[in-house]
Amino acid sequence: MEPVDRLRREIKVLVFDQYGTVVDMQKGLTEVVTPFLERKGWKGDPHRFVTWWRRTHFENSMIDSLCDRGHTAYREIGHRAVSQVMDRAGIAYSQDEVDWLVSRIEALKPFPDAREALHRLHRRYKLAILSNGDKDMLAAAKPHIGFAFDHTISVEEAGYFKPHWKTYAKAEEILGEERADILFVANHVFDCVGAKSYGFNTAYIDRRGQPFGPWPEQPDLITADLKELADALV
């Protein structure tokens, strides 16, 4: 049996990462920081600034989970990351400016193919979000995404950032489905590896044309975008 045929037959719920999978984080934040950095007189590449920001945030969130001293809010991790990148770039800033930049994550727009693909998938499956974002940030983002998921789950409820196994376990508990009946969808290798190691089926959205790598936890499906995912599963 082809992997897609098996998924179509067995899957009941699709669980999506939000930042970078449903919403275009790199493009959206680059559009935000470009005029901000111009006002600051910084001559560097805004796209690279956002990449520094996102990588620093990811590293800091992994440190937080590994230290295991209690979960730190996504927003606080974001404030630290932006401050660290501003220091690295030699940009003078206020805490209000840092707060404002991080708040822009809540207003990110979905990828152009996302809404139509989600509507198509929703005809056949339940759809959910599992995000590293805080509950209030995810709530604020809903009008900007423009699609009503059946569940929106924050890792705040598990007390760890993805890819800690407890985040996927909490999603399984909330959804009330067996892990074998769940397809986790992400644009990030680390997230697919974490979900697959827990026992979810996984779909890797390879928008950037990057190899998945020789992980033992290979995805069950690889597509270029969410439209292609819907084409395969509906």
C-alpha positions in Angstrom: 0.0 0.0 0.0 1.3 3.5 -0.9 2.0 5.7 2.1 -0.6 8.3 0.9 -3.2 5.6 0.6 -2.5 4.4 4.1 -2.7 8.0 5.5 -6.0 8.7 3.7 -7.4 5.5 5.2 -6.2 5.9 8.8 -5.8 9.5 9.6 -8.5 11.3 11.5 -6.8 14.5 12.6 -4.1 16.8 11.1 -2.1 18.7 13.7 -0.2 21.7 12.3 2.7 23.7 13.6 1.7 27.4 13.3 4.9 29.6 13.1 6.5 28.9 9.7 4.1 26.2 8.6 0.7 27.9 8.5 1.9 31.5 8.8 4.9 32.9 6.9 7.1 34.0 9.7 10.2 34.8 7.7 8.5 37.1 5.2 6.1 38.6 7.7 8.8 39.6 10.2 11.1 40.8 7.5 8.4 43.2 6.4 8.1 44.4 9.9 11.8 44.9 10.7 12.8 46.5 7.4 11.4 50.0 8.2 12.3 49.6 11.8 16.0 48.9 11.0 16.0 51.7 8.4 14.9 54.2 11.1 17.7 52.8 13.3 20.2 53.5 10.6 21.3 49.8 10.5 22.8 48.9 7.1 22.6 45.1 7.4 20.2 42.7 5.7 16.7 42.7 7.3 16.2 39.1 6.2 19.3 38.0 8.0 18.3 39.9 11.1 15.1 37.9 11.2 17.0 34.7 10.7 19.3 35.6 13.6 16.1 36.4 15.7 14.4 33.1 14.9 17.6 31.0 15.4 18.3 32.7 18.7 14.7 32.2 19.8 14.9 28.5 18.9 18.2 28.0 20.7 17.0 29.8 23.8 13.7 27.8 23.9 15.7 24.5 23.7 17.9 25.6 26.6 14.8 26.4 28.6 13.3 22.9 28.1 16.6 21.2 28.7 17.2 23.1 32.0 13.8 21.8 33.1 13.3 24.5 35.7 9.7 25.3 34.7 8.4 26.6 31.4 9.2 30.1 30.3 6.6 32.0 28.2 7.3 32.1 24.4 6.9 35.9 24.6 9.6 36.1 27.2 11.9 33.9 25.2 11.2 36.2 22.3 12.1 39.3 24.2 15.4 37.8 25.2 16.1 36.7 21.6 15.4 40.1 20.0 17.4 41.9 22.7 20.3 39.6 22.1 20.2 40.1 18.3 20.0 43.9 18.7 23.0 43.8 20.9 24.8 41.6 18.3 23.9 44.1 15.6 25.0 47.1 17.7 21.5 48.7 17.6 20.3 50.9 20.4 16.8 50.0 21.5 14.2 50.3 24.3 12.2 47.5 25.9 9.1 49.0 24.4 10.6 48.5 20.9 11.5 44.9 21.8 7.9 44.2 23.1 6.4 45.7 19.9 8.6 43.6 17.6 7.7 40.4 19.4 4.0 41.3 19.4 4.1 41.4 15.6 4.2 37.6 15.6 0.6 37.6 16.6 -0.4 39.4 13.3 1.5 37.2 10.9 -0.4 36.3 7.7 -0.8 32.7 6.4 1.0 31.5 3.4 -1.0 32.2 0.2 -1.9 28.6 -0.3 -2.9 27.9 3.3 -6.5 29.0 3.7 -7.8 27.2 0.7 -5.8 24.1 1.5 -7.1 24.0 5.1 -10.7 24.4 4.0 -10.2 21.4 1.6 -8.6 19.3 4.3 -11.3 20.2 6.8 -13.9 18.5 4.6 -12.3 15.1 5.5 -10.4 15.6 8.7 -10.4 17.4 12.0 -7.7 20.1 12.1 -5.7 21.4 15.0 -2.7 23.6 15.9 0.1 22.6 18.2 2.4 25.6 18.7 5.2 26.8 20.9 3.4 30.1 21.2 1.6 31.2 24.3 -2.1 30.7 24.6 -2.9 34.4 24.4 -0.6 34.9 21.4 -2.3 32.1 19.6 -5.8 33.5 20.4 -4.7 36.9 19.1 -3.5 35.3 15.9 -6.7 33.6 14.9 -8.4 36.6 13.1 -5.2 37.1 11.1 -5.1 33.5 10.0 -8.7 33.5 9.0 -9.4 29.8 9.5 -11.2 28.2 12.5 -9.2 25.2 13.6 -11.0 22.6 15.7 -8.4 22.9 18.4 -5.6 25.3 19.1 -3.1 23.9 21.6 -0.2 25.7 23.2 2.8 23.8 24.6 2.2 26.0 27.6 -0.2 23.2 28.6 2.6 20.6 28.5 5.2 22.8 30.2 7.9 22.3 27.6 8.7 23.5 24.1 8.5 21.2 21.1 10.1 18.8 20.3 9.8 17.6 23.9 7.7 14.4 23.8 5.3 15.8 26.4 4.1 18.4 24.0 2.9 15.7 21.5 1.5 13.7 24.4 -0.5 16.6 25.6 -1.9 17.1 22.1 -2.9 13.5 21.9 -4.7 13.8 25.2 -6.6 16.9 24.3 -7.6 15.6 20.9 -8.7 12.2 22.3 -7.3 10.3 19.4 -4.8 7.5 19.2 -1.4 8.8 18.0 -1.5 6.4 15.0 -4.6 8.3 13.8 -2.8 11.7 13.9 -0.8 13.3 11.1 1.6 16.1 12.3 2.4 18.7 9.7 5.4 21.0 10.0 7.9 23.0 7.9 10.6 22.2 10.5 12.7 19.0 10.6 13.1 19.1 14.4 9.3 19.2 14.8 8.7 16.3 12.4 11.4 14.3 14.2 9.9 15.0 17.6 6.4 14.1 16.5 7.5 11.0 14.7 9.6 9.7 17.6 6.5 10.1 19.8 4.5 7.9 17.4 2.6 10.4 15.2 2.6 10.2 11.4 4.3 13.2 10.0 4.2 15.4 6.8 7.2 17.6 6.1 6.3 20.8 4.2 9.5 21.5 2.3 8.9 25.0 1.1 12.6 25.9 0.9 13.7 22.8 -1.0 16.0 21.6 1.8 16.8 17.9 2.4 15.3 16.3 5.5 18.5 14.7 6.5 19.3 11.1 7.5 17.2 11.0 10.6 15.7 7.6 11.6 12.4 9.4 12.0 11.7 10.0 8.3 8.4 11.7 7.4 5.5 9.7 6.0 4.9 12.4 3.4 6.9 15.3 1.9 5.1 18.1 0.0 6.2 21.5 -1.3 3.4 23.3 0.3 -0.1 22.9 1.9 -1.8 22.9 -1.4 0.2 19.8 -2.4 -0.7 18.3 1.0 -4.4 18.8 0.3 -4.0 17.4 -3.2 -2.5 14.2 -1.8 -4.9 13.7 1.1 -8.3 14.9 0.0 
